[in-house]
Amino acid sequence: MAVHAQLMMVMALDKCIGCHTCSVTCKQTWTNRDGAEYMWWNNVETRPGTGYPRRWEDQERWQGGWTLDRGGRLALRAGGRVKKLVTIFGNLDMPVIDDYYEPWTYDYEHLVTAPAQAAPPTVTPRSQLTGRPIDLRWGPNWDDDLAGGLQPDDPALGELEAEMVRRYEQVFMFYLPRICNHCLNPSCVASCPSGALYKRAEDGVVLVDQDKCRGWRFCVSGCPYKKVYFNHLTGKAEKCVFCYPVTEDGRPTVCSQTCVGRIRAIGVVLYDLDAVTEAAQTARPEDLVEAMRGLLLDPHDPQVAAAAERDGVPHEWLAAARTLPMVWYVPPLSPALDALTAAGYDADDPDEVFPTLDDLRIPRRYVANVLSAGDLAPVDESMRRLLAMRVMMRRRRIGQAGGRAGAEGGLSHADADRLFRLLALAPYDERYVVPRSRREQAGVRDPGRGAPPPEAGP
């Protein structure tokens, strides 16, 4: 067992209101500069929807992420060293600017300097890449809030697309904020011929070494989430850095700090590095979520705590560790109880509430396609717990004791209280448990594991 610590984030999709404050503040902080005009390290998509860049989930098209070879071993979907050498000057598996959007601005000065005339002056959109006038046809949130209003080009819909057309009057949507997932086995790191991308040992953040980057852009196509970008002016790759300058000081990321809906929680999780490859080699994609959950370690287990200390996890990080995976999502459920009541069900009766999960407005199958590779089990588990919490808190509010909702949803009263406090009340110091960085201690290994002892220095 090799214990590592990682900063991780959870987003409660029920609470996202699609205001894009997180996107704007991230943009102003990190990519409000030349060459990065089209980059949105944090973006919020309406689902169902095309996404940014277009159809980013279509791995058959973009060849992102990992696959298994004939021997069941991990292999990059885009190919190994030979293919990269052959295509190093012509990577066809990479999104082009039209898949993102051509950034534009307006000649605002013309509004001020235009001479007096009968009609008010107008401004023409101009490309921030060429400076020439452009005809606006696409943008990062072009289909915002449309959902099923227009037939979306959404790979996650699959066989549900025909059903959406038939049930147009019951159209649904929810918002999906996205950042870099800072994966445990990042395919962008494995795709880089120059070794410019790396995963920090002290907090698990994936970064780009700008001095090593040669602009081959295999990291762009290799990322299955399309969260690595290319700066056309510097010739370097760029990506979300999980706001490490502030997290090192014990503060949350900019997108979390400014989130209006308080949907984000950040904490420390411990995982077994030795088991990552085995988990990633899970044969069925539907089993990957459970395999990833199996990597997480209990920080209160004495053996885990001893191994963490041996492997150089700082004591402050061990004390802050909690079982919160980063950039995972609590699936959307609302407006479940009101909808069930309107349909004639008793929203306080678990015998009626839980069997109606199939009747919720947002199809579980679609949520599973987006969040868990099509596996319904973790989605059902989360939704049952959310429903149980709502029923239990509602009964308590109106003075009704007892009820079977907790048992049906697998929640004790203490669990429901903790879940309600974290999701509904969301106190600042409980949402963000970010210990200060201890880089001088991180990664110090036991001599028996092939690393220098502490007294040997860095």
C-alpha positions in Angstrom: 0.0 0.0 0.0 1.3 3.4 -1.0 -0.8 6.1 0.5 -1.1 9.4 -1.3 -3.3 12.5 -0.5 -5.2 14.5 -3.0 -7.3 17.6 -2.9 -10.7 16.7 -4.3 -14.0 18.5 -5.2 -17.7 17.5 -5.1 -20.4 19.4 -6.8 -24.1 19.1 -5.9 -25.9 19.5 -9.2 -29.3 20.1 -7.5 -28.0 23.5 -6.3 -26.4 24.8 -9.5 -28.5 27.7 -10.9 -26.4 28.1 -14.1 -25.4 31.7 -13.3 -21.8 31.1 -14.7 -20.2 33.2 -11.9 -17.6 30.4 -11.4 -16.8 30.6 -15.1 -16.5 34.4 -15.2 -14.3 34.6 -12.1 -12.0 31.8 -13.3 -11.8 33.5 -16.7 -10.9 36.9 -15.1 -8.3 35.2 -12.8 -6.5 32.8 -15.2 -7.3 33.3 -18.9 -8.1 36.9 -19.4 -5.1 37.5 -21.7 -3.9 37.2 -25.3 -3.8 33.7 -26.7 -6.3 32.4 -24.1 -9.4 34.1 -25.4 -11.2 30.9 -26.2 -10.2 29.0 -23.0 -12.7 28.4 -20.3 -10.9 26.3 -17.7 -14.2 26.3 -15.8 -17.4 26.1 -17.8 -21.0 25.3 -17.1 -23.0 23.3 -19.6 -26.7 22.8 -20.0 -27.5 19.1 -20.2 -28.7 17.7 -22.6 -26.5 19.8 -24.7 -23.7 19.8 -27.2 -21.0 20.8 -24.7 -17.7 22.7 -24.9 -16.0 21.8 -27.1 -18.6 20.2 -29.3 -19.3 16.6 -28.4 -16.3 16.4 -26.1 -17.6 13.1 -24.7 -17.4 11.3 -28.1 -14.2 9.4 -27.5 -14.6 7.5 -30.8 -14.1 10.8 -32.5 -11.5 12.4 -30.3 -9.6 9.2 -29.2 -9.2 10.6 -25.6 -8.5 8.7 -22.4 -7.6 5.1 -21.9 -8.7 1.7 -23.3 -7.7 -1.9 -22.7 -5.5 -3.8 -25.2 -6.1 -7.5 -26.0 -4.2 -8.5 -22.9 -6.5 -6.4 -20.7 -3.7 -3.8 -20.0 -4.1 -0.1 -20.1 -3.3 1.6 -23.4 -3.9 5.1 -24.6 -6.9 5.2 -27.0 -5.0 7.5 -29.3 -2.1 5.0 -29.7 1.4 4.6 -28.4 4.8 6.0 -29.3 4.8 4.7 -32.8 1.5 6.4 -33.8 2.6 9.6 -32.0 5.8 9.6 -34.0 3.9 9.1 -37.2 1.3 11.8 -36.5 3.5 14.2 -34.5 3.2 16.9 -37.3 -0.5 16.1 -38.1 -2.7 15.2 -35.2 -6.2 14.7 -36.7 -7.8 13.7 -33.3 -7.7 17.2 -31.9 -10.6 19.7 -31.8 -10.1 22.8 -34.0 -11.1 26.3 -33.1 -14.6 25.8 -34.6 -15.3 23.0 -32.2 -14.6 25.4 -29.3 -15.6 28.8 -30.8 -13.9 31.7 -32.5 -13.7 34.3 -29.7 -14.9 37.8 -30.6 -15.2 41.3 -29.3 -16.9 44.5 -30.4 -15.7 47.9 -31.5 -17.0 49.6 -28.4 -15.0 52.8 -29.2 -17.2 53.3 -32.2 -20.2 53.8 -30.0 -18.4 56.8 -28.4 -16.6 58.3 -31.4 -19.3 57.8 -34.1 -20.5 61.2 -35.6 -24.0 62.4 -35.1 -26.5 60.6 -37.3 -30.2 59.8 -37.6 -29.8 56.2 -36.4 -27.9 55.1 -33.4 -24.4 53.6 -34.1 -24.0 49.9 -34.0 -21.0 47.7 -33.4 -19.9 44.7 -35.5 -18.5 41.5 -33.8 -14.8 41.1 -34.7 -12.7 38.0 -34.3 -10.1 38.3 -31.5 -7.9 36.0 -33.5 -7.9 37.8 -36.9 -9.5 41.2 -36.1 -11.9 40.8 -39.0 -15.7 41.0 -38.8 -17.3 37.6 -38.3 -20.7 36.1 -38.5 -21.6 34.7 -35.1 -22.7 31.1 -35.3 -21.5 29.3 -32.2 -20.2 30.1 -28.7 -19.3 28.3 -25.5 -22.9 28.6 -24.1 -24.7 28.9 -27.4 -27.3 26.3 -26.4 -27.6 27.5 -22.8 -31.0 26.6 -21.2 -32.3 25.1 -24.5 -31.9 21.5 -23.4 -34.4 19.6 -25.5 -35.9 22.7 -27.1 -33.6 22.0 -30.0 -32.5 18.5 -30.7 -29.1 18.6 -29.0 -26.0 16.9 -30.4 -25.3 15.1 -27.1 -23.5 11.8 -27.1 -24.9 10.9 -23.7 -28.4 10.9 -25.0 -27.9 7.7 -27.1 -31.1 5.7 -27.2 -32.9 8.4 -25.2 -33.0 10.8 -28.1 -36.1 9.4 -29.7 -37.8 9.3 -26.3 -37.0 13.0 -25.7 -38.7 13.9 -29.0 -41.8 11.9 -28.1 -41.9 13.5 -24.6 -41.2 17.1 -25.7 -43.8 18.5 -23.3 -41.8 17.0 -20.4 -38.4 18.4 -21.5 -35.8 18.5 -18.8 -32.4 20.1 -18.2 -29.8 20.6 -15.5 -26.5 22.3 -15.3 -23.1 20.6 -15.3 -20.1 22.6 -14.2 -16.8 21.2 -15.5 -13.1 21.7 -14.6 -10.1 19.5 -15.1 -10.6 16.3 -13.1 -6.9 16.0 -12.0 -7.2 12.3 -12.6 -5.4 9.7 -10.6 -3.9 8.2 -13.8 -4.1 11.3 -16.2 -4.0 10.3 -19.8 -2.8 13.8 -20.7 0.4 13.2 -18.8 0.9 9.8 -20.5 0.2 11.4 -23.9 2.9 14.1 -23.7 6.1 13.2 -25.7 8.0 16.0 -23.9 7.1 15.0 -20.3 5.8 18.5 -19.7 2.6 17.4 -17.8 3.0 16.0 -14.3 0.9 15.2 -11.3 2.2 16.8 -8.0 2.9 14.3 -5.3 1.8 16.7 -2.5 -1.8 17.4 -3.5 -2.5 15.5 -6.8 -2.9 18.6 -8.9 -2.0 18.0 -12.6 0.1 20.9 -14.1 2.0 21.8 -17.3 5.7 22.6 -17.1 5.8 25.6 -19.5 9.6 25.3 -20.0 9.3 21.6 -21.1 6.2 22.0 -23.3 6.9 21.9 -27.0 3.4 22.4 -28.2 2.8 18.9 -29.7 -0.8 19.1 -28.4 -1.1 15.3 -27.9 -2.3 16.2 -24.4 -5.3 18.1 -25.9 -6.5 15.0 -27.8 -5.4 12.6 -25.0 -7.7 14.3 -22.4 -11.1 12.6 -22.5 -12.7 15.7 -20.9 -11.0 18.2 -23.3 -9.8 20.3 -20.5 -6.2 20.9 -21.9 -5.9 23.9 -24.2 -3.3 25.3 -26.6 -2.2 28.9 -26.5 -1.5 29.9 -30.1 0.7 32.8 -29.1 3.0 31.1 -26.6 2.9 27.7 -28.4 2.3 26.0 -25.0 -0.4 23.9 -23.5 -2.5 25.3 -20.6 -5.1 23.9 -18.2 -6.8 24.3 -14.9 -4.3 24.5 -12.0 -6.8 24.0 -9.2 -5.8 27.5 -8.1 -2.8 26.0 -6.3 -1.4 29.4 -5.3 -4.4 29.8 -3.0 -4.9 26.2 -2.0 -1.3 26.1 -0.8 -2.3 28.8 1.6 -5.3 26.8 2.9 -8.0 28.6 0.9 -10.5 27.3 -1.7 -10.3 27.7 -5.4 -11.7 30.8 -7.1 -14.6 28.9 -8.7 -15.6 27.5 -5.3 -15.1 30.8 -3.4 -17.4 32.7 -5.8 -20.1 30.0 -6.3 -23.5 31.6 -5.7 -25.3 28.3 -5.1 -22.7 26.9 -2.7 -22.6 23.7 -4.7 -18.9 22.9 -4.3 -17.1 21.2 -1.4 -13.3 20.7 -1.3 -11.4 18.3 1.0 -8.6 15.8 1.2 -8.9 12.2 0.3 -6.4 9.4 0.8 -6.0 6.7 -1.9 -3.8 3.7 -2.5 -1.4 4.5 -5.4 -0.5 0.8 -5.8 -4.1 0.0 -6.6 -4.7 2.7 -9.2 -3.6 0.7 -12.3 -5.7 -2.3 -11.3 -8.8 -0.1 -10.8 -8.2 1.6 -14.2 -8.0 -1.8 -15.9 -11.5 -2.7 -14.9 -13.0 -4.5 -17.9 -16.5 -3.0 -17.9 -16.7 0.8 -18.1 -19.9 0.6 -16.0 -17.8 -0.7 -13.1 -15.2 2.1 -13.1 -17.1 4.3 -10.6 -17.2 1.5 -8.0 -13.6 0.6 -8.7 -12.6 4.3 -8.1 -14.5 4.4 -4.9 -12.6 1.3 -3.8 -9.3 3.2 -4.1 -10.3 5.6 -1.3 -8.9 4.8 2.1 -10.3 5.4 5.6 -8.1 8.0 7.3 -9.3 6.7 10.7 -7.9 3.2 10.0 -4.7 2.9 12.1 -3.0 0.9 9.3 -3.8 3.6 6.8 -2.7 6.3 9.1 0.6 4.5 9.7 1.2 4.0 6.0 0.4 7.6 5.3 2.9 8.8 7.8 5.5 6.4 6.4 4.8 7.6 2.8 5.3 11.3 3.8 1.7 12.5 4.0 1.9 15.6 6.2 0.1 15.3 9.5 -2.1 18.3 8.8 -3.3 16.6 5.6 -4.0 13.3 7.3 -6.1 15.2 10.0 -8.1 16.9 7.2 -8.7 13.8 5.2 -12.3 12.9 4.4 -13.9 10.5 1.9 -14.8 13.2 -0.7 -13.7 12.4 -4.2 -12.7 15.3 -6.4 -14.8 16.6 -9.3 -17.4 14.0 -8.7 -21.1 15.0 -8.7 -24.2 14.6 -6.5 -26.8 13.8 -9.2 -29.7 16.2 -9.7 -33.0 15.3 -8.1 -35.2 18.3 -7.8 -38.1 19.0 -8.0 -38.7 15.4 -7.0 -41.1 15.8 -4.0 -43.3 18.5 -5.6 -43.6 16.5 -8.8 -44.5 13.3 -6.9 -47.1 15.1 -4.9 -48.6 16.6 -8.1 -48.8 13.1 -9.6 -50.9 11.9 -6.7 -48.1 10.2 -4.6 -47.6 10.6 -0.9 -44.3 12.4 -0.8 -43.8 11.3 2.9 -44.5 7.6 2.3 -41.3 5.8 1.3 -43.4 3.0 -0.1 -44.6 5.4 -2.7 -41.6 7.7 -3.1 -38.7 5.3 -3.7 -40.5 3.1 -6.4 -41.2 6.3 -8.4 -37.5 7.0 -9.2 -38.2 5.9 -12.7 -40.9 8.6 -13.1 -38.6 11.5 -12.2 -38.5 14.2 -14.9 -34.7 13.8 -15.4 -34.3 10.2 -16.7 -31.9 8.2 -14.5 -30.4 6.6 -17.5 -29.3 9.9 -18.9 -27.8 11.0 -15.6 -26.0 7.6 -15.5 -24.7 8.2 -19.0 -23.3 11.6 -18.0 -21.9 10.8 -14.6 -21.2 7.1 -14.2 -20.5 5.5 -17.7 -24.1 4.2 -17.8 -24.0 2.4 -14.4 -27.4 3.0 -12.7 -26.3 1.6 -9.3 -24.4 4.7 -7.9 -27.0 7.1 -9.3 -29.8 5.1 -7.7 -27.9 5.0 -4.4 -27.4 8.7 -4.4 -30.9 9.5 -5.4 -32.4 7.2 -2.7 -30.3 8.9 -0.1 -31.2 12.4 -1.2 -34.9 11.4 -1.2 -34.6 9.9 2.2 -32.9 13.0 3.6 -35.7 15.2 2.1 -38.5 13.1 3.5 -36.8 12.8 7.0 -36.2 16.6 7.2 -39.7 17.4 6.0 -41.3 15.2 8.5 -39.1 16.7 11.3 -40.1 20.2 10.1 -43.8 19.5 10.3 -43.5 17.7 13.6 -44.0 14.1 12.4 -41.7 11.6 14.1 -40.6 8.2 12.9 -41.1 7.1 9.3 -39.3 4.4 7.3 -37.5 6.7 4.8 -34.2 6.5 6.6 -34.2 2.7 6.5 -35.3 2.6 2.9 -32.6 5.1 1.8 -29.8 3.6 4.0 -29.5 6.7 6.2 -29.5 7.1 10.0 -30.8 10.3 11.5 -27.2 11.3 12.2 -26.3 10.7 8.5 -29.3 12.7 7.4 -28.3 15.6 9.6 -24.8 15.6 8.3 -26.0 15.4 4.7 -28.5 18.2 5.2 -25.9 20.4 6.9 -23.3 19.9 4.1 -25.7 20.2 1.1 -28.4 22.6 2.4 -26.7 24.8 5.0 -23.3 24.5 3.5 -21.2 26.3 6.2 -18.0 27.7 4.7 -15.5 26.0 7.0 -17.2 22.6 6.4 -17.4 22.9 2.6 -13.8 23.8 2.3 -11.3 21.7 4.3 -8.1 22.8 2.6 -4.9 22.3 4.7 -1.9 24.5 4.0 0.7 23.0 1.8 3.7 21.2 3.3 5.8 20.6 0.2 8.9 20.1 2.2 7.3 17.1 3.8 5.2 15.7 0.9 6.6 12.6 -0.8 9.1 11.7 1.9 9.3 7.9 1.6 10.4 5.0 3.7 14.0 4.0 2.7 12.7 0.5 2.0 10.5 1.9 -0.8 13.5 3.2 -2.8 13.4 6.9 -1.8 16.0 8.8 0.3 15.4 8.9 4.1 14.3 12.2 5.6 17.8 13.1 6.8 19.1 12.8 3.3 17.5 16.0 2.2 15.4 16.8 -0.8 
